[in-house]
Amino acid sequence: MRGIRTALAATTFLAGIGAATATDLEVTHWWTSGGEAAAVKVMADAFNASGNNWVDSAIAGGGNARPIIISRISGGDPMGATQMNTGRDAEDLVKAGLMTDLTALAEKEDWASIIRPAKLLDSCKYDGKIYCVPVNIHSFQWMWLNRGVFEDNSLPVPANWDEFAAAAPQLREKGVIPLAVGGEAWQINGMAGVFMVALGGVDLYRKINVDKNVETASGPQMTQVFEAIAAARDMVDDGFVGRAWNDAANMVITGKAGAQIMGDWAQGEFGVAGLTAGKEYDCLPGLGVNPVLDTGGDAFYFPKPKDNNPEIVAAQLELASLLVSKEVQVDFNLKKGSLPIRGDIDLAAANDCMKKGIAILENPDNILPGGEQTWSSDSTGQLEDLWVEFFTDPDMPVAEAQARFVEIVENAD
C-alpha cells in the first residue's frame, strides 16, 4: 500500500531509525455508533497492517470524550493519538506544547497541495507549525428524509424545508413524528446553524459566525431563524430530550419519523441499515434552500508521549501518514458518510448524497467554516446552553432568546 510505504519513509526521515518497529498505540475517539464503528475499523485495520497495533479506546459522545481526553493529556497521561474536531478543540493543548509537531511529515508528503479546502489544514496550524491531521470533511448542513414515509402516506417527498413544514401536520395526523431530534446541546446548536443558512443565506451565516456582527445578530433575519426553530418545536416528540443523534437517525431509518436535521455522519447509519441514497432515503443540503457546506470535520492529534519515547513518536507519524493516504481516505469516508480531504482520489463508488457534497465543494463560494473553527469552546458552550433552553421551553419569547444571543455574539472570544 502506497500510504504505508510513505509512512515508513517519513518515519525513518523524521525519527532517525532504520526500520519501523511494532508499537502499541492507544487511540481515543468518540465513534461508537454502527456507521462510525465501521469507519474507524478502516483506520485500525490499515495501522495494524503496518505491523503496529491500534489499541482502541472509544468514549461514547463527544461531550463526554473531550473533557476526558483533555484531562488525560494535560495531566500527564497521554494517549498515542486522539480524534478531536478540526478547529479549536485542542487549541490550549497545542499552545501548552503538549502535541507532537507534524510539520516535517506534512512538508515531506506535501499535505498543503493535496488537502482541500486549505482552511482544513490551516486549522491544524499554530505558530506556523502543523499539529493535527484532518481526516474528513463533515458538515451539519444536511436534512435526511425517509422517502417511504411520504410515499406511503400519499405525500410528495419534500425538496426543501418549506415543503417539509407544509407536510408536517399531515404526517402527525398519520401517526408519524415529522422531525426526529436529539436533545443533546451540540445537536440543537448545530441545527440552529443549518437554519441560519437555509433562511438567511451565506451572508447571514458569515456575519454571525465569522464577523461576530452584533447588528446582524439583532436583525430581522436572525429573528426569522428563532421563529423557525420555535415552529420546529411542534414537529418533534416529547422524548427528544437527551436523545442521542444516532437514535434520532434510527427513527428516520425505521419510518417512525419523516426527517432529521443532522450532519453527514448520519449517512453512515443509513448505510449500515442497508438503505440506498435516492431510493429509500434522500438528502437536502442547506435544507434544499441554500445548498452549501460548512467544512468542519474530524482531525487526529498526537499528544507528546512520556519522555518523548521515539518508538511512540515513530508510530504516531506512521499513523498520521496512513490517515491521509488515498486508500484510507476512500474506504473510511465511504463508510463514515463524510467527504474526503483529498481532491485527487477516485470516488466512483460514492452514492448520490456524497456526489451532491462533492459538487458543492467544487465552488469555493459554497464553502463555509464550521462553528468549531470560528467559536471558542467557551462561546460554543454559551450558544449551546441558549439554544437548548429556547428549544425546550416553549414559553421563552423569541425576543428574550435573541437578546441573549446578541450578548453572546458581542462578547465572543
C-alpha positions as CSV (number, residue, x, y, z in Angstrom):
1,M,0.0,0.0,0.0
2,R,1.5,3.4,-1.1
3,G,0.4,5.1,2.2
4,I,2.2,2.5,4.3
5,R,5.5,2.9,2.3
6,T,5.2,6.7,2.5
7,A,4.7,6.4,6.3
8,L,7.7,4.2,6.7
9,A,9.9,6.5,4.8
10,A,8.7,9.5,6.7
11,T,9.2,7.7,10.0
12,T,12.8,6.9,9.1
13,F,13.4,10.5,7.9
14,L,11.9,12.1,11.0
15,A,12.7,9.7,13.8
16,G,16.1,8.7,12.7
17,I,15.5,5.0,12.9
18,G,16.4,2.4,10.3
19,A,13.1,0.4,10.3
20,A,9.7,0.7,11.8
21,T,9.1,-1.3,15.0
22,A,5.8,-2.8,16.1
23,T,4.3,-0.5,18.7
24,D,1.0,-0.4,20.6
25,L,-0.7,3.0,20.1
26,E,-3.8,3.8,22.2
27,V,-6.2,5.8,20.1
28,T,-9.1,7.7,21.7
29,H,-12.2,8.7,19.8
30,W,-16.0,9.0,20.2
31,W,-17.1,7.0,17.2
32,T,-19.4,4.4,18.7
33,S,-22.5,4.2,16.5
34,G,-22.8,1.4,13.9
35,G,-21.7,3.5,11.0
36,E,-18.9,5.2,12.9
37,A,-17.6,1.8,14.2
38,A,-17.4,0.5,10.6
39,A,-15.5,3.6,9.6
40,V,-12.9,3.6,12.4
41,K,-12.2,0.0,11.7
42,V,-10.8,1.0,8.3
43,M,-8.2,3.1,10.1
44,A,-7.4,0.5,12.7
45,D,-7.0,-2.3,10.0
46,A,-4.6,-0.1,8.0
47,F,-2.5,0.7,11.0
48,N,-2.4,-2.9,12.2
49,A,-1.4,-4.0,8.7
50,S,1.7,-1.8,9.0
51,G,2.9,-4.1,11.8
52,N,1.8,-1.8,14.7
53,N,-1.2,-2.3,17.0
54,W,-4.2,0.1,17.2
55,V,-5.4,-0.1,20.8
56,D,-9.0,1.2,20.6
57,S,-10.2,3.4,23.4
58,A,-13.7,4.6,22.4
59,I,-15.6,7.0,24.6
60,A,-19.3,7.5,23.7
61,G,-20.3,11.0,23.0
62,G,-18.1,14.0,22.1
63,G,-19.4,15.9,25.0
64,N,-18.2,13.1,27.3
65,A,-15.0,12.4,25.5
66,R,-13.5,15.9,25.1
67,P,-13.0,16.6,28.9
68,I,-11.6,13.1,29.5
69,I,-9.2,13.5,26.6
70,I,-8.1,17.0,27.6
71,S,-7.7,15.9,31.2
72,R,-5.5,13.0,30.4
73,I,-3.2,14.9,28.1
74,S,-2.8,17.9,30.4
75,G,-2.5,15.6,33.4
76,G,0.5,13.7,32.0
77,D,-1.3,10.5,30.9
78,P,-1.4,11.0,27.2
79,M,-2.8,8.5,24.7
80,G,-0.9,7.8,21.5
81,A,-3.5,9.6,19.2
82,T,-6.8,11.1,19.6
83,Q,-9.7,12.2,17.5
84,M,-11.0,15.8,18.0
85,N,-12.9,18.2,15.8
86,T,-11.0,20.2,13.2
87,G,-10.7,23.6,14.7
88,R,-10.1,25.0,18.2
89,D,-10.8,21.9,20.2
90,A,-7.2,21.3,21.1
91,E,-6.0,24.9,20.9
92,D,-4.9,25.2,24.5
93,L,-3.1,21.9,24.5
94,V,-1.2,22.9,21.4
95,K,-0.3,26.2,22.9
96,A,1.0,24.4,26.0
97,G,3.4,22.4,23.9
98,L,1.7,19.0,24.5
99,M,1.2,17.9,20.9
100,T,3.7,16.2,18.6
101,D,4.8,18.5,15.7
102,L,3.8,17.0,12.4
103,T,5.3,19.8,10.2
104,A,8.2,17.8,8.7
105,L,6.0,14.9,7.7
106,A,3.4,17.3,6.3
107,E,6.0,19.0,4.2
108,K,7.6,15.7,3.0
109,E,4.2,14.4,1.9
110,D,3.1,17.8,0.6
111,W,-0.2,17.9,2.5
112,A,-0.7,21.6,1.5
113,S,-1.2,20.5,-2.1
114,I,-3.5,17.5,-1.5
115,I,-5.7,18.6,1.4
116,R,-8.7,20.7,0.4
117,P,-10.1,23.1,1.3
118,A,-6.9,24.7,2.5
119,K,-8.6,26.0,5.6
120,L,-8.8,22.5,7.0
121,L,-5.0,22.3,7.2
122,D,-4.9,25.9,8.4
123,S,-7.0,24.8,11.4
124,C,-4.2,22.4,12.3
125,K,-1.6,25.2,12.4
126,Y,-0.3,27.1,15.3
127,D,2.7,29.5,15.1
128,G,3.3,28.2,11.5
129,K,3.6,24.5,12.5
130,I,1.2,21.7,11.9
131,Y,-0.2,19.7,14.9
132,C,-3.1,17.6,13.5
133,V,-4.3,15.6,10.5
134,P,-7.7,16.4,9.1
135,V,-9.3,13.1,8.1
136,N,-12.7,14.1,6.6
137,I,-15.0,17.0,5.7
138,H,-18.1,16.9,7.8
139,S,-20.9,19.4,7.5
140,F,-24.0,19.8,9.6
141,Q,-25.8,21.3,6.6
142,W,-28.0,18.3,5.8
143,M,-31.5,17.1,6.2
144,W,-32.3,13.3,5.8
145,L,-35.7,12.1,4.6
146,N,-37.2,8.7,4.6
147,R,-38.9,8.6,1.2
148,G,-41.2,5.7,2.1
149,V,-42.8,7.7,5.0
150,F,-44.0,10.3,2.5
151,E,-44.8,8.0,-0.4
152,D,-46.8,5.5,1.8
153,N,-48.9,8.4,3.1
154,S,-49.6,9.8,-0.4
155,L,-47.4,12.8,0.2
156,P,-44.8,14.2,-2.2
157,V,-41.2,13.8,-0.9
158,P,-40.2,17.3,0.1
159,A,-37.5,19.1,-1.9
160,N,-36.9,21.8,0.7
161,W,-37.8,23.0,4.2
162,D,-41.0,24.8,3.3
163,E,-42.4,21.7,1.6
164,F,-41.4,19.6,4.6
165,A,-43.0,22.1,7.0
166,A,-46.2,22.0,5.0
167,A,-46.3,18.2,5.1
168,A,-45.5,18.0,8.9
169,P,-49.1,18.4,10.1
170,Q,-50.3,15.6,7.8
171,L,-47.5,13.3,9.0
172,R,-48.6,14.0,12.5
173,E,-52.2,13.1,11.7
174,K,-50.9,9.8,10.2
175,G,-49.1,9.0,13.5
176,V,-45.6,9.8,12.2
177,I,-43.3,12.1,14.1
178,P,-42.4,14.8,11.5
179,L,-38.9,15.7,12.8
180,A,-36.6,13.4,14.7
181,V,-34.4,15.5,17.1
182,G,-31.8,14.6,19.7
183,G,-31.9,16.8,22.7
184,E,-28.1,17.0,23.3
185,A,-26.8,20.5,23.3
186,W,-24.5,20.2,20.3
187,Q,-27.3,18.8,18.2
188,I,-29.6,21.7,18.8
189,N,-26.8,24.2,18.4
190,G,-25.9,22.6,15.1
191,M,-29.5,22.6,13.9
192,A,-29.6,26.4,14.6
193,G,-26.6,26.8,12.2
194,V,-28.5,25.0,9.5
195,F,-31.5,27.3,9.8
196,M,-29.2,30.3,9.6
197,V,-28.0,29.2,6.2
198,A,-31.4,28.0,4.9
199,L,-33.3,31.1,5.9
200,G,-30.7,33.8,6.0
201,G,-28.2,32.6,3.4
202,V,-24.5,32.6,3.4
203,D,-24.2,36.2,4.2
204,L,-26.1,35.8,7.5
205,Y,-24.0,32.8,8.4
206,R,-20.7,34.5,7.8
207,K,-21.7,37.8,9.5
208,I,-22.7,35.8,12.7
209,N,-20.1,33.1,12.8
210,V,-17.1,34.8,11.2
211,D,-17.6,38.5,11.7
212,K,-19.5,38.3,15.1
213,N,-21.6,41.2,13.8
214,V,-23.9,42.4,16.6
215,E,-26.2,44.3,14.3
216,T,-26.8,41.2,12.2
217,A,-27.3,39.1,15.3
218,S,-30.1,41.5,16.4
219,G,-31.6,41.9,13.0
220,P,-34.8,40.6,11.4
221,Q,-33.2,37.7,9.5
222,M,-31.9,36.3,12.8
223,T,-35.4,36.8,14.2
224,Q,-36.8,34.6,11.4
225,V,-34.3,31.9,12.4
226,F,-35.5,31.9,16.0
227,E,-39.1,31.9,14.8
228,A,-38.5,28.9,12.6
229,I,-36.8,26.9,15.4
230,A,-39.7,27.8,17.6
231,A,-42.1,26.4,15.0
232,A,-39.9,23.2,14.8
233,R,-40.8,22.5,18.4
234,D,-44.2,21.4,17.3
235,M,-42.7,18.8,14.9
236,V,-40.9,16.7,17.5
237,D,-42.0,14.2,20.0
238,D,-41.8,14.5,23.8
239,G,-38.9,12.0,24.1
240,F,-36.3,14.1,22.3
241,V,-34.7,15.4,25.5
242,G,-31.3,13.8,25.9
243,R,-31.7,11.5,22.8
244,A,-28.5,10.5,21.0
245,W,-28.2,11.6,17.4
246,N,-27.9,8.0,16.1
247,D,-31.2,7.1,17.9
248,A,-32.8,10.0,16.2
249,A,-31.4,8.8,12.9
250,N,-32.8,5.3,13.6
251,M,-36.3,6.9,13.9
252,V,-36.0,8.1,10.3
253,I,-34.5,4.8,9.1
254,T,-37.3,2.8,10.6
255,G,-40.1,5.1,9.5
256,K,-41.0,6.4,12.9
257,A,-40.1,9.9,11.8
258,G,-40.1,11.7,8.5
259,A,-36.8,13.5,8.7
260,Q,-33.8,14.6,10.7
261,I,-31.5,17.6,10.5
262,M,-28.1,16.3,11.2
263,G,-24.6,16.2,9.9
264,D,-23.5,13.9,7.1
265,W,-22.2,11.4,9.6
266,A,-25.8,10.3,9.9
267,Q,-25.4,8.8,6.4
268,G,-23.2,6.1,7.9
269,E,-26.2,4.8,9.8
270,F,-28.3,4.6,6.7
271,G,-25.6,2.7,5.0
272,V,-25.2,0.2,7.9
273,A,-29.0,-0.3,7.7
274,G,-28.7,-1.2,4.0
275,L,-30.6,1.8,2.7
276,T,-29.7,3.5,-0.6
277,A,-29.5,7.2,-1.2
278,G,-32.0,8.3,-3.8
279,K,-34.1,5.2,-3.3
280,E,-35.0,4.6,0.3
281,Y,-33.8,8.0,1.6
282,D,-33.0,11.5,0.3
283,C,-30.7,14.3,1.5
284,L,-31.2,18.0,1.3
285,P,-28.0,20.1,1.8
286,G,-28.9,23.5,3.2
287,L,-32.5,22.2,3.8
288,G,-32.8,22.3,0.0
289,V,-32.8,26.1,0.0
290,N,-29.2,27.1,0.1
291,P,-27.0,24.0,-0.8
292,V,-23.7,24.8,0.9
293,L,-21.4,23.0,3.3
294,D,-19.8,24.2,6.5
295,T,-16.5,22.4,6.3
296,G,-15.7,21.2,9.8
297,G,-14.8,17.6,10.4
298,D,-12.6,15.4,12.4
299,A,-8.9,15.5,12.9
300,F,-6.3,13.4,14.7
301,Y,-3.9,14.9,17.2
302,F,-0.8,13.1,18.6
303,P,0.0,14.0,22.2
304,K,3.7,14.1,23.1
305,P,4.5,10.7,24.7
306,K,6.2,10.5,28.1
307,D,9.9,11.1,27.8
308,N,9.3,11.7,24.0
309,N,9.5,7.9,23.5
310,P,11.0,7.6,20.0
311,E,9.0,4.4,19.2
312,I,5.7,6.0,20.1
313,V,6.6,9.1,18.0
314,A,7.5,6.9,15.0
315,A,4.2,5.1,15.3
316,Q,2.4,8.4,15.6
317,L,4.0,9.6,12.4
318,E,3.2,6.4,10.6
319,L,-0.5,6.6,11.6
320,A,-0.6,10.3,10.6
321,S,0.7,9.3,7.1
322,L,-1.8,6.5,6.7
323,L,-4.7,8.7,7.6
324,V,-4.2,10.9,4.6
325,S,-3.3,8.1,2.2
326,K,-5.6,7.6,-0.8
327,E,-6.7,4.1,0.3
328,V,-7.7,5.0,3.8
329,Q,-9.4,8.2,2.7
330,V,-11.6,6.4,0.2
331,D,-12.6,3.5,2.4
332,F,-13.0,5.5,5.6
333,N,-15.2,8.2,4.1
334,L,-17.4,5.9,2.1
335,K,-18.3,4.2,5.4
336,K,-18.4,7.4,7.5
337,G,-20.7,9.3,5.2
338,S,-18.3,12.2,5.1
339,L,-16.3,13.7,2.2
340,P,-12.5,13.1,1.8
341,I,-9.9,15.7,2.5
342,R,-8.1,14.9,-0.8
343,G,-9.3,16.1,-4.1
344,D,-7.2,13.6,-6.1
345,I,-8.9,10.3,-5.3
346,D,-11.5,8.3,-7.3
347,L,-14.9,8.3,-5.7
348,A,-16.7,6.4,-8.4
349,A,-18.3,4.4,-5.6
350,A,-19.8,7.5,-4.0
351,N,-23.6,7.5,-3.5
352,D,-26.0,10.2,-4.6
353,C,-25.6,12.2,-1.4
354,M,-21.8,12.1,-1.4
355,K,-21.9,13.3,-5.0
356,K,-24.0,16.2,-4.0
357,G,-21.5,17.2,-1.4
358,I,-18.5,16.8,-3.8
359,A,-20.3,19.1,-6.4
360,I,-20.9,21.7,-3.7
361,L,-17.2,21.7,-2.8
362,E,-16.2,22.5,-6.4
363,N,-17.5,26.1,-5.9
364,P,-15.4,27.9,-3.2
365,D,-18.4,30.3,-2.6
366,N,-20.3,27.3,-1.2
367,I,-17.8,26.5,1.5
368,L,-18.3,27.9,5.0
369,P,-16.2,27.4,8.1
370,G,-17.7,25.1,10.7
371,G,-18.7,26.5,14.1
372,E,-15.8,24.7,15.8
373,Q,-13.4,26.7,13.6
374,T,-14.9,30.1,14.5
375,W,-16.0,29.9,18.1
376,S,-14.0,29.2,21.2
377,S,-15.1,26.4,23.5
378,D,-16.4,28.8,26.0
379,S,-18.5,30.7,23.4
380,T,-19.8,27.4,21.9
381,G,-20.9,26.3,25.4
382,Q,-22.9,29.5,25.9
383,L,-24.6,29.1,22.5
384,E,-25.4,25.5,23.2
385,D,-27.0,26.4,26.5
386,L,-29.1,29.1,24.9
387,W,-30.4,27.0,22.1
388,V,-31.2,24.1,24.3
389,E,-33.1,26.3,26.7
390,F,-35.0,28.0,23.9
391,F,-35.9,24.8,22.1
392,T,-37.1,23.0,25.3
393,D,-39.0,26.0,26.8
394,P,-42.0,26.9,24.6
395,D,-42.7,29.8,27.0
396,M,-39.4,31.5,26.3
397,P,-40.1,34.5,24.0
398,V,-38.2,34.9,20.7
399,A,-37.2,38.5,21.8
400,E,-35.7,37.3,25.0
401,A,-33.7,34.5,23.4
402,Q,-32.4,36.8,20.6
403,A,-31.3,39.4,23.1
404,R,-29.2,36.7,24.9
405,F,-27.9,35.6,21.6
406,V,-26.7,39.1,20.8
407,E,-24.9,39.3,24.1
408,I,-23.1,36.1,23.4
409,V,-22.0,37.3,19.9
410,E,-20.9,40.7,21.3
411,N,-18.7,39.1,23.9
412,A,-17.4,36.1,21.9
413,D,-13.7,35.4,22.1
